[in-house]
Amino acid sequence: MANLLILGAGVMGSAMTVPAADNGHRVTLVGTHLDEEIIKALKVDSAAHPKLKAPLPAQITAIGIEELDPEALRAAEVVLLGVSSPGVGWAIETLRKRMLEPRPIALLTKGLQPWDGGLRSFAAEIAAALAGQGLSERMVAGIGGPCIAKELADRQPTAVVYAGADPALLETLKGLLQTPYYRVSLSDDLEGVEVCAALKNLLAIAVSAMWTRHPEHNPQPHKPRALNPASAAFSQAVREMAGLTGWFGGRPETAYGLAGLGDLHVTAGGGRNSRLGFLLGEGMALDAALTGPLSGETLEGADTALALAGPLENAFAAGRLAPGDYPMTRALIAAIRDGRPLALDFESIAFV
């Protein structure tokens, strides 16, 4: 039995309590300042998570951030970070103040950060920011792959990949969290897994846009959507993801595994980024989507577009990447950063 601490009581952080508790571990779920209503509900009834809509194990301990003290972090063998991507800076400051001894950190949070004129992953950001607390890059792992939080909480069969520089840490994490329904594979390509985890949120927007841009003309109950357009876009998205993964310093083949292709598939099938794709495919502008149907939502794909835009344009200008190889990524950046309609059509893509 181990002590695990999960920082962030959103849907994914909360869902991770299920395999952890099923393996007999003591689990502390810490809500951020944005999770007050969630923690209040869970303290009354562990089955009452207002966003996840699935019961959590009764034996977990749910606390608010004001209740998190250094002793709770000292007692944890592993910290799982499940805050939203805009909350990573806040999480770093929280850990800097309260984590008096370094603890391995496993990242559920996905995204890229501008750094020194380029980009770096949240894994690299956290390792650098907490080096003063004794944290090294070998103590940080990334978790990727197709994992919808509610399905995990419902114990649906799920396959993920844990990546990092320390094989012993990865084996430890796998031993702590793998169950018959939550299967863990391991990779030493941390940067590849992290960049795929961020890019799939962005590229899923374009794949999902094909559902509404090219609707089924005679929809049937068993086939309400045309499949050809989104399938072609999906193939292009994987190609672009592989190229960008190599540019970022990961292995391009990682994009063809769970962290890339697998996660893209599940993300395009539903969720916030997918809903943004539906709206952009209908011709809605980003601002209208954010002030209307998606008001108050965290859209990791849009955050990734904003972080990616400048470094990617610099790479094009320097000849390190060919703009013609990334029509989908460029169209998404134009729609998200510049507020243009999503200009993505089949004539602009050289499918192979």
N, C-alpha and C positions, 0 to 999 in steps of 0.2 A: 504494500500500500504506500502511495506517495502523496505528497501535498502539492496540488496544482493550483495556480492562481490565474484567472482569466480577467484581463483588464478590458472592459467594454462589454456591456450587456445587450448589445444589439442582437440581431437574429443569428449571425454566425458565431459570435462569441458564446451566446447562450446555447446554441445547438451543440457546441463542442463539449458542454457539460455531460451530454448523454453518453458518448463512448467512454469518457473519463470516469464517470460514476459507475457505468456498467463494469468497468475493470476494477472496481472497488476502491478507487482513489478518493481522498478527501479533496473536494473542489470548492474553492472560494470564487464566486462570480462578483466582480467589482463593477458597479455601474459608474459611468462618468457623470459629470454635472448635467448632461443631456439625457441621462437614463433614470432620472428620479422617479418618474411614474412607473417605469418597468420594475425597479427595485421595490417600490412600495407595493406593487401588485404581487410580486414573487414572495415577499415576506408574509403575505396573507395566505397565498396559495401558489405552490410551485407550478401548477398547471395553468396559471392565469397570465402568462406572458402576453401582453397586449398586441405585440407585433408578430411574434413567431407563430402563434396559433397552434402550438403543439405543447404538450406537457413536458416539463423538465423533471429530473429525478428529485424526489422529495428530500434526499439527504444532502443536497448541495447547500452551501451557505451563501446567501445573497446579501451584499452590503453596498452602501453608497460610498462614493469616493471620500467623503469626510470621515468615514470609519476606517479607511485604509491606513495602517500605521507601519513603520519599518519592520516590526516584528512579524507581521503577516508576510511581507516580502522575504524576510530572512528565513521563514519556515518553508517557503515554496521551493521545491526542487526545480520547477520550470514555471516561467511566466509566458502565457499565451496572450498575444496582443491582438485584440479584436475591435479596436476603434475604427471609425471611418477614416478614409484617407486625409480629409482636412484636419483630423484630430491627432495626427502623428506628432506634430510639434508640441501639442499639449501633453501627450503621453510621455514624450521624452523629458519634458520639464518635471512631470510628476515623478517619473522614475529617478531622475537626477536628485530630487530632493528626498525621496523616501527609500530608495534602494541602496542601503548602506554597504551591502556586499553584492558582488556581481552574481547574477543568476542567468542561466540560459534563457534566451528569448526566442519563441517560435511565432512567426508573423502570419496571422490570418489576414492582415490589412494589405491591400495591393495598391501600388502606385509608383510613380517616378517623381524625383525631385530635381529641380534645376540646381546645378552646382558647377562653379568654375567655368561658366560658359557652355556647359554641356548638361548631362543628366547623370544621376546615380539612383540606384534603387533605395527603397526604404530600409532594406537590410544594411546597406553600406552607410546610410544616413544615421541609423540608430547606433551601429557599432562605433562610428566616429564620434557621435555626440556623447556617448556614455563611456568613452575610453577612460575618462577621469574616475569613473566608478569601478574600473578594473575590467570592463567588458571588452572582449576581443572579438574580431570578426568570426573566429571559430566557435563562439558561443551564440551565434545568431543563425537561425534556420528559417527558411521560407516554406510555406505550405501552399501548394498549387493543385490544380486539377478540378474536374467537374464536380462541384459539391453545392447543391442547393440546400440552404440551411434547414428548411422545414423537412425536406426528405431525410436529411441526416437525423434530425430530432425524431422522426418517425421510424428510424432504423431501416431505411431503404438501402439496398446494396449500393455502396459508394466506393470509388477508387480514387485515391489522391497520391500526390508525390511530395515527399519531404526532401528539401535540398539544403546543402550546406557544405562547409569546408572540413568539418570534423566527422569522420565516419562513426566514431564512437558515440557522439551526441545524437546523430541520426538514428543509430540502432537503439539508443536509450529511448528516444521519443517514440519510435515505432513500438517498442516493447510496452510503453506506458499507454498508448492510445489505440493500437490496432485491436479490432474486434472481428468477429465473423462477418459483420456487415460493413465495417469501415476498414478497408484494405489499404495498406500503406506501402508504396514503393519508394526507393531511395535514389537520389541523384547528387552528384558533386557539382552540377552546373547551377549554382545558386543564382548567378546573374541571368542565365537563360530562363530559369523558372520564374524569377521575379519579373523580368521584362514581359514574358508571355502573359503572366497574370494581370499585368497592367494593360497591355495592348488588346487583350481579348475584350475588355470592357469597351474600348474605343471601337474596335472593328465590328463588334456585335451590333453596334448602332447601324452601320451600313447594311449588314446582312438583314437585319430586321426591317429596314426601310424597304427592302424589296417586296415584303409581304403586302404592304399597302400601296406601293408605287405600281405594282403589277398584280392587281387582284385577280382571283379566279373569276372568269366570265360567267360561268354557270356553276356556282358553288353547290357542293353536295354535303350532306351531314358528315360523311366519312372523309371528305376532302374539301374543307372550307377555303383553303388557300392554294394558289398556284405554287408548285414546288420548283420548277425549273429556274426561275430568276434568283431565288434565294440560294439555291444550291450552287449556281455559278458564282455568285458573289461570295459564298462561303469558301470556295476553292481559291479565289483571288485573295481573300483575307488571310488565309493560311500562308500563301506565298509571300505576301507582304510581311506578315509576322515573322516568318523565317529570315527574311532579309534584314529586317530591323533587329532581330535578336542577334544575328552575327555582327552587325554594326555596333551594337551595344557592348559586345564582348562575350556574349553567350554562345552556345553551340546552336547553329541553325536547326539541327535535327530535333532539338527540344520542342520546337514549334509543332512537330508532327506527332507529339505524344500527349499524355494526359494534361500537361500544363498549358499546352497551346490548343491544338485541334480539339481535344476533349472538352476543355473549359469553354472554348468559343462556342461549341455546339450547344452546351447547356445554357450559356448566357444569352445566345440569340433566341433561345426558346422561351424566355420569359424574364421578368425582372425590370428594374428601373431603366437600365440602359436600352433594353429591348423596347420598352414603351416609348422612349425618346426616339428610337429608330422608326417606330410606327408613325409618330407625329411628323417627323422630318420627311418621311416617305409620302405623306399626304400633302406636303408643301408648306407645313407650318414652320415659321422661323423659330430659332432657339429661344429668343426672349419671350415669345408668346407661349411656348411650351413651359418655360420655367416660371412664368407668372400665372399660368393657367393650370392645365391638367397635372403638371409635375411640381407645383408649388410646394416648397419645403422639402423636396427630395434631395438626397446626396447622389450626384451623378458622377461616379468615378471615371467613366469614359470621357466626359467633358473635361474633367480635371486633367486627365492624361493628355488630351489634345492640346490644352493650353501649355502644359509643361514641355511637350514634344515639339511644338511649332518652331521656336527659334533655333534650337540645336539642329533640327532636321533641315531647315532652310540653309543653315551654315554648311551642313554636310553636302547638300546639293551644290551650293556655290563653290565649294572646295573640290568638287568632283569625286567625293568619297562615295556618294550614292547617286544613282541616275533617277531624276524625277519621274521619268516615264515608267519606272518599275513600281511606282507607288501611287497610282491614280486614286485609289480608295482612301488612303490615308490623307492625301492632299485635299480631297473633296470634303472629308470630315473636318479637317482643320479650318478650311474656308467657311464651312457652315457654323462651326462652334466658336472659333476665335473672331471671325470677321462678320458673323451674322448673316451670311449669304444663304440662299436656298441650297439644299443639298444637290449639287450638280454632278450626279453620278449616273451615267448611262452606259449601255453595253458597247456603244461605238468607241468609248474611250479606253476600253480594257482589252488587252491582247491576251485572251484566254488561251491556256495551253492544257 
